[in-house]
Amino acid sequence: MMERLKAEGEIKVDRAKYQDYSIKDARIHYQFAKGVMKVNPLGLKFSAEGSFTAEGVFNGTVQFAAGETSGIQKTLKGIGVAKLGKGAIRESEIFDAIANLTGVPSLKNPSFDDGLFNLSIKDENALMDGWISSPLFKVSSRGMVDFEKRLDMRTEVKLSPSLTGIMKGRLAALKFLADEEGWMIIPLKIKGTTDKPSVNYDKEALGEQLGRGLTKEIERRLLERKHKESERPPDETNP
């Protein structure tokens, strides 16, 4: 019967609430045929309260085979983009671990001004690529979270000059991790699960950054040396 059933329509929701999330102006256009549900487009505004607070807009597409929950998970596919406004993250195991590793307490409960995340779901994995930022920091992440909450993310934490002084005791090569504007870039790897994350430095990316930083420092010193030599008065004893 499910194979023969066909349906098409649009669901409009002015306002709804699910746990700590409020949904507004949801527009869901669906097509059901041959046992497969397709939602295209899916658009809504949302606001979140609790450990994660923010307002934003989500747009995307979703499809899955109707049936048991396990079957839906296996066939679920979709893409989407979430744009975030001002918000904050509280009681996050991941950000707790980042704050402990870097020695920057403000990363434990960060507030941000905006953010953007691209999401792709396939084969029971959610691929994420996005960022949140404020005048003090920017956190960019790219990687995978599966339906069992397992993590495999590469993350880059970029800290403003006003925060980098806190880390001088943690990384002796601090100045070699800074960009031209003095913002320090720290590459991280996040493994484990969302409940018990494991956060460590990305040694490969860190080595590349240190190498580039050392090269720039050597070039800078050579240029300073040449500049000083060019300004030195000629030796009058030698014709």
Backbone as CSV, one residue per row, in Angstrom:
resi,resn,N_x,N_y,N_z,CA_x,CA_y,CA_z,C_x,C_y,C_z
1,MET,0.830,-1.204,0.000,0.000,0.000,0.000,0.869,1.260,0.000
2,MET,1.960,1.253,0.816,2.836,2.419,0.880,3.491,2.697,-0.470
3,GLU,3.758,1.634,-1.233,4.371,1.805,-2.543,3.417,2.461,-3.525
4,ARG,2.118,2.245,-3.354,1.136,2.805,-4.284,0.628,4.183,-3.873
5,LEU,0.820,4.533,-2.606,0.286,5.789,-2.088,1.083,6.982,-2.615
6,LYS,0.339,8.026,-3.039,0.961,9.278,-3.478,0.284,10.438,-2.764
7,ALA,1.093,11.436,-2.395,0.539,12.615,-1.729,1.464,13.789,-1.955
8,GLU,0.863,14.974,-1.955,1.647,16.198,-2.114,0.925,17.324,-1.406
9,GLY,1.689,18.208,-0.777,1.043,19.314,-0.086,2.052,20.216,0.588
10,GLU,1.524,21.145,1.368,2.370,22.081,2.089,1.849,22.249,3.507
11,ILE,2.763,22.206,4.457,2.425,22.423,5.858,2.971,23.790,6.264
12,LYS,2.123,24.606,6.844,2.536,25.923,7.325,2.308,25.991,8.830
13,VAL,3.340,26.378,9.540,3.261,26.496,10.995,3.690,27.907,11.381
14,ASP,2.774,28.658,11.990,3.111,30.018,12.415,4.026,30.003,13.633
15,ARG,3.727,29.123,14.591,4.539,29.063,15.796,4.382,27.697,16.459
16,ALA,5.479,27.118,16.917,5.444,25.839,17.625,6.621,25.788,18.580
17,LYS,6.572,24.877,19.539,7.645,24.749,20.523,7.986,23.280,20.703
18,TYR,9.288,22.969,20.725,9.766,21.613,20.972,10.933,21.702,21.937
19,GLN,10.737,21.193,23.150,11.750,21.265,24.209,12.206,22.717,24.385
20,ASP,13.492,23.009,24.151,13.991,24.370,24.331,13.989,25.185,23.048
21,TYR,13.324,24.688,22.008,13.341,25.360,20.707,11.956,25.886,20.348
22,SER,11.925,27.108,19.856,10.698,27.705,19.327,10.849,27.847,17.821
23,ILE,9.831,27.441,17.087,9.851,27.477,15.626,8.799,28.466,15.148
24,LYS,9.167,29.287,14.165,8.250,30.279,13.620,8.292,30.238,12.092
25,ASP,7.157,30.530,11.502,7.050,30.690,10.045,7.622,29.491,9.286
26,ALA,7.302,28.294,9.739,7.771,27.082,9.057,6.955,26.847,7.790
27,ARG,7.644,26.547,6.707,7.003,26.227,5.432,7.606,24.918,4.933
28,ILE,6.783,23.884,4.846,7.253,22.545,4.515,6.459,22.024,3.328
29,HIS,7.073,21.978,2.179,6.426,21.424,0.984,6.877,19.985,0.809
30,TYR,5.940,19.047,0.764,6.301,17.630,0.734,5.695,16.922,-0.470
31,GLN,6.373,15.854,-0.876,5.901,14.927,-1.904,6.162,13.510,-1.411
32,PHE,5.139,12.668,-1.472,5.281,11.280,-1.047,4.912,10.373,-2.210
33,ALA,5.858,9.509,-2.601,5.610,8.577,-3.704,6.555,7.404,-3.591
34,LYS,6.043,6.191,-3.880,6.829,4.962,-3.844,7.507,4.754,-2.488
35,GLY,6.820,5.136,-1.441,7.330,4.915,-0.093,8.391,5.888,0.367
36,VAL,8.634,6.935,-0.404,9.683,7.901,-0.061,9.056,9.279,0.144
37,MET,9.425,9.906,1.247,8.977,11.259,1.550,10.088,12.246,1.197
38,LYS,9.720,13.254,0.394,10.666,14.311,0.036,10.111,15.643,0.517
39,VAL,10.944,16.407,1.179,10.571,17.740,1.648,11.483,18.745,0.962
40,ASN,10.902,19.540,0.068,11.681,20.503,-0.695,10.756,21.613,-1.203
41,PRO,10.893,22.819,-0.679,11.894,23.247,0.303,11.389,23.097,1.744
42,LEU,12.337,23.135,2.669,12.069,23.194,4.096,12.662,24.499,4.610
43,GLY,11.822,25.361,5.146,12.304,26.646,5.640,11.617,27.031,6.936
44,LEU,12.383,27.591,7.863,11.804,28.015,9.140,12.742,28.965,9.864
45,LYS,12.160,29.713,10.789,12.923,30.533,11.727,12.888,29.835,13.081
46,PHE,13.951,29.976,13.850,13.978,29.295,15.139,14.663,30.165,16.191
47,SER,14.350,29.877,17.433,15.057,30.463,18.569,15.253,29.361,19.588
48,ALA,16.379,29.405,20.265,16.721,28.351,21.221,16.998,28.965,22.588
49,GLU,16.619,28.225,23.613,16.881,28.636,24.989,17.520,27.468,25.724
50,GLY,18.151,27.756,26.847,18.794,26.691,27.617,20.292,26.730,27.462
51,SER,20.924,25.552,27.267,22.382,25.496,27.154,22.878,26.143,25.861
52,PHE,22.013,26.217,24.849,22.347,26.903,23.603,21.260,27.933,23.333
53,THR,21.649,29.198,23.230,20.672,30.251,22.962,21.073,30.975,21.689
54,ALA,20.117,31.151,20.811,20.371,31.864,19.560,19.063,31.977,18.785
55,GLU,19.049,32.899,17.856,17.979,32.986,16.880,18.595,32.797,15.505
56,GLY,17.811,32.202,14.607,18.361,31.971,13.288,17.323,31.548,12.272
57,VAL,17.828,31.237,11.088,16.995,30.810,9.956,17.601,29.535,9.390
58,PHE,16.749,28.560,9.085,17.213,27.311,8.484,16.470,27.078,7.172
59,ASN,17.214,26.702,6.140,16.639,26.332,4.845,17.335,25.082,4.339
60,GLY,16.545,24.149,3.767,17.161,22.929,3.275,16.173,22.010,2.598
61,THR,16.613,20.791,2.359,15.792,19.739,1.764,16.058,18.440,2.509
62,VAL,15.036,17.569,2.567,15.150,16.293,3.281,14.373,15.232,2.520
63,GLN,14.858,13.984,2.575,14.083,12.860,2.064,14.426,11.599,2.852
64,PHE,13.444,10.687,2.951,13.649,9.431,3.678,12.563,8.450,3.275
65,ALA,12.828,7.174,3.498,11.848,6.123,3.238,10.955,5.970,4.460
66,ALA,9.652,5.941,4.239,8.715,5.794,5.347,8.810,4.396,5.932
67,GLY,8.584,4.289,7.233,8.637,2.977,7.880,9.085,3.097,9.318
68,GLU,9.798,2.075,9.804,10.281,2.078,11.167,11.384,3.135,11.352
69,THR,11.609,3.493,12.618,12.614,4.521,12.918,13.990,4.146,12.386
70,SER,14.381,2.882,12.527,15.691,2.446,12.047,15.795,2.607,10.530
71,GLY,14.703,2.330,9.832,14.698,2.486,8.380,14.789,3.940,7.963
72,ILE,14.124,4.812,8.704,14.196,6.247,8.410,15.626,6.748,8.590
73,GLN,16.280,6.331,9.673,17.654,6.759,9.915,18.584,6.312,8.796
74,LYS,18.419,5.074,8.324,19.309,4.554,7.295,19.119,5.255,5.958
75,THR,17.913,5.716,5.673,17.635,6.316,4.362,17.585,7.838,4.392
76,LEU,17.738,8.422,5.562,17.631,9.871,5.685,18.755,10.572,4.930
77,LYS,18.370,11.500,4.060,19.321,12.329,3.322,18.826,13.767,3.360
78,GLY,19.760,14.680,3.335,19.344,16.072,3.319,20.516,17.027,3.316
79,ILE,20.236,18.256,2.941,21.209,19.342,3.008,20.504,20.554,3.576
80,GLY,21.266,21.432,4.207,20.662,22.622,4.770,21.701,23.640,5.174
81,VAL,21.225,24.850,5.397,22.073,25.952,5.848,21.369,26.636,7.008
82,ALA,22.094,26.824,8.110,21.561,27.529,9.274,22.367,28.807,9.487
83,LYS,21.668,29.939,9.488,22.299,31.223,9.772,21.897,31.645,11.180
84,LEU,22.893,31.974,11.998,22.664,32.292,13.399,22.874,33.768,13.667
85,GLY,22.042,34.326,14.554,22.260,35.668,15.075,22.987,35.588,16.403
86,LYS,22.830,36.588,17.231,23.513,36.599,18.521,23.064,35.431,19.377
87,GLY,24.023,34.863,20.103,23.692,33.724,20.949,24.800,33.419,21.927
88,ALA,24.645,32.308,22.631,25.630,31.881,23.620,25.551,30.370,23.782
89,ILE,26.656,29.782,24.218,26.741,28.347,24.470,27.090,28.143,25.934
90,ARG,26.274,27.384,26.628,26.484,27.115,28.046,26.482,25.602,28.273
91,GLU,27.250,25.153,29.231,27.257,23.755,29.640,27.529,22.812,28.470
92,SER,28.553,23.140,27.683,28.945,22.311,26.547,30.210,21.546,26.900
93,GLU,30.162,20.221,26.803,31.344,19.399,27.087,32.480,19.718,26.113
94,ILE,32.122,20.011,24.862,33.141,20.301,23.862,33.868,21.604,24.188
95,PHE,33.115,22.662,24.484,33.752,23.944,24.771,34.447,23.930,26.130
96,ASP,33.959,23.130,27.060,34.692,22.950,28.321,36.081,22.378,28.041
97,ALA,36.136,21.373,27.157,37.413,20.728,26.824,38.333,21.697,26.077
98,ILE,37.775,22.504,25.172,38.586,23.483,24.440,39.163,24.514,25.399
99,ALA,38.344,24.996,26.336,38.806,25.990,27.311,39.915,25.413,28.191
100,ASN,39.769,24.169,28.614,40.789,23.533,29.461,42.093,23.317,28.707
101,LEU,41.997,22.930,27.438,43.199,22.670,26.651,43.959,23.960,26.347
102,THR,43.251,24.994,25.927,43.900,26.243,25.530,44.229,27.146,26.704
103,GLY,43.536,26.958,27.834,43.756,27.838,28.973,43.079,29.179,28.840
104,VAL,42.018,29.261,28.019,41.262,30.504,27.830,39.885,30.323,28.451
105,PRO,39.638,30.840,29.666,38.366,30.605,30.361,37.142,31.105,29.606
106,SER,37.287,32.177,28.811,36.123,32.737,28.113,35.576,31.799,27.046
107,LEU,36.340,30.776,26.661,35.833,29.805,25.687,34.952,28.744,26.338
108,LYS,34.867,28.757,27.650,34.049,27.770,28.348,32.556,28.041,28.125
109,ASN,32.173,29.300,28.202,30.785,29.707,27.962,30.773,30.863,26.971
110,PRO,31.089,30.594,25.707,31.263,31.694,24.756,29.940,32.307,24.294
111,SER,29.961,33.632,24.144,28.866,34.351,23.498,29.337,34.754,22.108
112,PHE,28.461,34.697,21.128,28.855,35.017,19.761,27.854,35.986,19.126
113,ASP,28.303,36.670,18.086,27.472,37.661,17.394,26.748,37.091,16.184
114,ASP,27.373,36.144,15.508,26.735,35.527,14.342,27.412,34.205,14.036
115,GLY,26.818,33.472,13.107,27.367,32.171,12.736,26.697,31.634,11.494
116,LEU,27.310,30.643,10.894,26.773,30.014,9.687,27.229,28.562,9.658
117,PHE,26.283,27.632,9.420,26.611,26.214,9.355,25.945,25.566,8.146
118,ASN,26.739,24.837,7.382,26.231,24.000,6.298,26.142,22.570,6.812
119,LEU,25.039,21.913,6.498,24.780,20.568,7.007,24.427,19.637,5.856
120,SER,25.019,18.440,5.878,24.694,17.413,4.884,24.529,16.081,5.614
121,ILE,23.386,15.438,5.418,23.088,14.168,6.092,23.033,13.042,5.063
122,LYS,23.777,11.976,5.334,23.810,10.832,4.431,24.474,9.669,5.152
123,ASP,23.967,8.456,4.911,24.566,7.239,5.478,24.695,7.317,6.998
124,GLU,23.671,7.849,7.642,23.617,7.954,9.107,24.739,8.825,9.681
125,ASN,25.227,9.746,8.877,26.238,10.712,9.306,25.769,12.119,8.979
126,ALA,26.093,13.051,9.840,25.838,14.458,9.583,27.181,15.150,9.377
127,LEU,27.410,15.661,8.187,28.629,16.392,7.869,28.373,17.871,8.101
128,MET,29.231,18.507,8.905,29.041,19.898,9.272,30.245,20.732,8.856
129,ASP,29.963,21.946,8.440,31.014,22.883,8.056,30.496,24.284,8.391
130,GLY,31.107,24.935,9.393,30.582,26.236,9.763,31.423,26.951,10.797
131,TRP,30.887,28.067,11.305,31.637,28.902,12.230,30.702,29.749,13.087
132,ILE,31.238,30.182,14.240,30.629,31.221,15.051,31.720,32.225,15.372
133,SER,31.354,33.500,15.564,32.382,34.504,15.788,31.875,35.627,16.682
134,SER,32.844,36.310,17.287,32.606,37.500,18.092,33.827,38.393,17.915
135,PRO,33.833,39.582,18.495,35.033,40.427,18.382,36.269,39.813,19.031
136,LEU,36.091,38.812,19.911,37.213,38.213,20.625,37.698,36.902,20.027
137,PHE,36.854,36.203,19.287,37.256,34.895,18.777,36.417,34.507,17.558
138,LYS,36.917,33.487,16.852,36.158,32.830,15.794,36.480,31.343,15.861
139,VAL,35.446,30.511,15.906,35.619,29.068,15.941,35.040,28.482,14.662
140,SER,35.868,27.813,13.880,35.435,27.169,12.635,35.602,25.668,12.780
141,SER,34.586,24.911,12.358,34.637,23.450,12.474,34.198,22.799,11.179
142,ARG,34.810,21.655,10.924,34.423,20.871,9.752,34.639,19.404,10.082
143,GLY,33.610,18.597,9.843,33.757,17.184,10.136,32.430,16.481,10.246
144,MET,32.415,15.365,10.995,31.278,14.452,11.010,30.795,14.191,12.428
145,VAL,29.463,14.109,12.555,28.811,13.620,13.766,27.829,12.550,13.319
146,ASP,27.988,11.304,13.815,27.063,10.262,13.365,25.867,10.165,14.308
147,PHE,24.938,9.281,13.987,23.701,9.174,14.750,23.922,8.547,16.125
148,GLU,25.135,8.038,16.384,25.496,7.538,17.709,26.254,8.592,18.506
149,LYS,26.266,9.827,18.018,26.908,10.979,18.667,28.429,10.929,18.606
150,ARG,29.000,10.067,17.749,30.453,10.023,17.619,30.943,11.208,16.790
151,LEU,32.093,11.761,17.198,32.645,12.965,16.586,33.937,12.686,15.833
152,ASP,34.122,13.398,14.736,35.396,13.420,14.020,35.477,14.785,13.349
153,MET,35.959,15.767,14.104,35.921,17.160,13.656,37.328,17.761,13.660
154,ARG,37.603,18.583,12.660,38.801,19.418,12.662,38.323,20.845,12.905
155,THR,38.885,21.458,13.926,38.407,22.759,14.387,39.560,23.737,14.459
156,GLU,39.265,24.981,14.096,40.252,26.045,14.171,39.719,27.138,15.090
157,VAL,40.462,27.427,16.142,40.093,28.493,17.081,41.003,29.693,16.808
158,LYS,40.387,30.818,16.518,41.136,32.035,16.227,40.860,33.045,17.335
159,LEU,41.924,33.470,18.037,41.792,34.325,19.205,42.345,35.715,18.926
160,SER,41.653,36.731,19.433,42.079,38.116,19.255,43.339,38.388,20.075
161,PRO,44.077,39.449,19.733,45.286,39.780,20.507,45.009,39.994,21.990
162,SER,43.805,40.444,22.351,43.492,40.679,23.765,43.396,39.380,24.563
163,LEU,43.222,38.249,23.875,43.131,36.964,24.558,44.419,36.153,24.493
164,THR,45.290,36.463,23.546,46.458,35.609,23.326,47.435,35.643,24.490
165,GLY,47.478,36.725,25.271,48.394,36.796,26.401,48.139,35.727,27.434
166,ILE,46.891,35.242,27.506,46.538,34.210,28.478,47.273,32.912,28.182
167,MET,47.606,32.684,26.911,48.153,31.385,26.512,49.662,31.318,26.490
168,LYS,50.359,32.364,26.875,51.817,32.367,26.748,52.464,31.233,27.526
169,GLY,51.863,30.829,28.608,52.424,29.725,29.374,52.129,28.375,28.778
170,ARG,51.133,28.300,27.890,50.747,27.020,27.303,51.538,26.708,26.038
171,LEU,51.804,27.720,25.213,52.516,27.494,23.955,53.690,28.456,23.852
172,ALA,54.906,27.910,23.923,56.091,28.764,23.863,56.220,29.446,22.510
173,ALA,55.690,28.808,21.468,55.810,29.356,20.109,54.616,30.223,19.760
174,LEU,54.056,30.901,20.747,52.844,31.692,20.558,52.928,32.637,19.370
175,LYS,54.025,33.397,19.296,54.101,34.423,18.262,54.126,33.821,16.856
176,PHE,54.554,32.562,16.741,54.607,31.941,15.424,53.248,31.412,14.975
177,LEU,52.248,31.433,15.876,50.903,30.995,15.525,50.004,32.162,15.162
178,ALA,50.503,33.383,15.288,49.689,34.573,15.041,49.739,34.972,13.576
179,ASP,48.611,35.530,13.093,48.587,36.031,11.725,49.119,37.465,11.710
180,GLU,49.012,38.127,10.561,49.592,39.459,10.415,48.912,40.486,11.311
181,GLU,47.664,40.231,11.709,46.938,41.162,12.559,47.059,40.823,14.039
182,GLY,47.851,39.808,14.357,48.064,39.446,15.743,47.069,38.441,16.295
183,TRP,46.159,37.938,15.472,45.205,36.910,15.918,45.900,35.556,15.886
184,MET,45.768,34.812,16.966,46.406,33.503,17.054,45.458,32.424,16.548
185,ILE,45.969,31.523,15.726,45.179,30.454,15.128,45.625,29.125,15.726
186,ILE,44.686,28.424,16.367,44.999,27.157,17.036,44.204,26.038,16.381
187,PRO,44.863,25.106,15.684,44.155,23.979,15.071,43.935,22.846,16.072
188,LEU,42.724,22.302,16.090,42.373,21.243,17.030,41.731,20.066,16.305
189,LYS,41.781,18.891,16.954,41.038,17.708,16.518,40.089,17.309,17.632
190,ILE,38.840,17.047,17.269,37.849,16.656,18.262,37.340,15.265,17.915
191,LYS,37.529,14.343,18.842,37.070,12.963,18.686,36.128,12.621,19.840
192,GLY,35.872,11.335,20.040,35.002,10.903,21.125,33.543,11.045,20.757
193,THR,32.728,11.444,21.712,31.294,11.654,21.497,30.913,13.038,21.996
194,THR,29.695,13.464,21.664,29.239,14.772,22.129,29.152,14.825,23.652
195,ASP,28.897,13.677,24.293,28.835,13.626,25.750,30.212,13.553,26.392
196,LYS,31.150,12.856,25.724,32.506,12.712,26.244,33.507,13.004,25.120
197,PRO,33.659,14.274,24.784,34.570,14.614,23.683,36.032,14.546,24.100
198,SER,36.888,14.287,23.125,38.334,14.303,23.317,38.900,15.395,22.409
199,VAL,39.444,16.445,23.016,39.955,17.589,22.268,41.469,17.656,22.423
200,ASN,42.172,17.671,21.295,43.636,17.754,21.304,44.098,18.658,20.168
201,TYR,45.357,19.095,20.257,45.922,19.887,19.174,46.050,19.032,17.921
202,ASP,45.775,19.645,16.777,45.987,18.993,15.493,47.476,19.142,15.163
203,LYS,48.267,18.122,15.471,49.723,18.227,15.373,50.183,18.478,13.945
204,GLU,49.523,17.861,12.980,49.927,18.054,11.583,49.729,19.508,11.165
205,ALA,48.525,20.048,11.423,48.244,21.433,11.064,49.091,22.396,11.889
206,LEU,49.318,22.042,13.165,50.127,22.891,14.036,51.558,22.979,13.526
207,GLY,52.099,21.837,13.073,53.449,21.831,12.526,53.574,22.692,11.282
208,GLU,52.558,22.625,10.419,52.574,23.447,9.202,52.545,24.928,9.551
209,GLN,51.694,25.295,10.536,51.602,26.694,10.938,52.901,27.190,11.554
210,LEU,53.491,26.363,12.414,54.754,26.750,13.033,55.845,26.912,11.984
211,GLY,55.847,26.019,10.983,56.837,26.126,9.919,56.688,27.413,9.137
212,ARG,55.449,27.765,8.790,55.215,29.014,8.068,55.589,30.216,8.927
213,GLY,55.241,30.124,10.230,55.556,31.233,11.128,57.047,31.445,11.290
214,LEU,57.800,30.348,11.413,59.250,30.447,11.544,59.879,31.017,10.275
215,THR,59.371,30.582,9.122,59.882,31.099,7.848,59.668,32.603,7.750
216,LYS,58.478,33.067,8.127,58.191,34.506,8.087,59.080,35.269,9.053
217,GLU,59.327,34.686,10.245,60.172,35.353,11.233,61.608,35.475,10.734
218,ILE,62.109,34.420,10.094,63.462,34.467,9.547,63.559,35.520,8.445
219,GLU,62.558,35.545,7.549,62.547,36.535,6.473,62.489,37.952,7.034
220,ARG,61.690,38.144,8.095,61.573,39.466,8.704,62.908,39.926,9.279
221,ARG,63.608,39.033,9.944,64.883,39.392,10.548,65.944,39.675,9.495
222,LEU,65.924,38.920,8.383,66.876,39.172,7.302,66.642,40.540,6.672
223,LEU,65.353,40.895,6.499,65.038,42.206,5.941,65.476,43.324,6.878
224,GLU,65.278,43.140,8.185,65.720,44.142,9.151,67.233,44.300,9.119
225,ARG,67.916,43.177,8.979,69.387,43.223,8.932,69.875,43.972,7.700
226,LYS,69.251,43.671,6.552,69.634,44.354,5.309,69.344,45.845,5.405
227,HIS,68.202,46.173,6.032,67.825,47.583,6.168,68.839,48.329,7.040
228,LYS,69.276,47.706,8.131,70.250,48.338,9.010,71.591,48.505,8.305
229,GLU,71.980,47.480,7.520,73.251,47.566,6.810,73.228,48.654,5.748
230,SER,72.063,48.848,5.101,71.969,49.886,4.076,72.030,51.286,4.676
231,GLU,71.615,51.429,5.944,71.646,52.734,6.600,72.984,53.029,7.273
232,ARG,73.825,52.021,7.389,75.128,52.218,8.033,76.022,53.078,7.165
233,PRO,76.691,54.119,7.719,77.575,54.969,6.910,78.757,54.183,6.373
234,PRO,79.257,54.552,5.192,80.385,53.800,4.604,81.649,53.959,5.426
235,ASP,82.479,52.927,5.388,83.745,52.943,6.129,84.747,53.810,5.374
236,GLU,85.113,55.006,5.930,85.967,55.953,5.234,87.407,55.454,5.111
237,THR,87.791,54.493,5.922,89.170,53.980,5.839,89.392,53.108,4.628
238,ASN,88.299,52.604,4.031,88.418,51.769,2.854,87.904,52.534,1.657
239,PRO,88.725,52.713,0.576,88.283,53.444,-0.613,87.204,52.652,-1.318
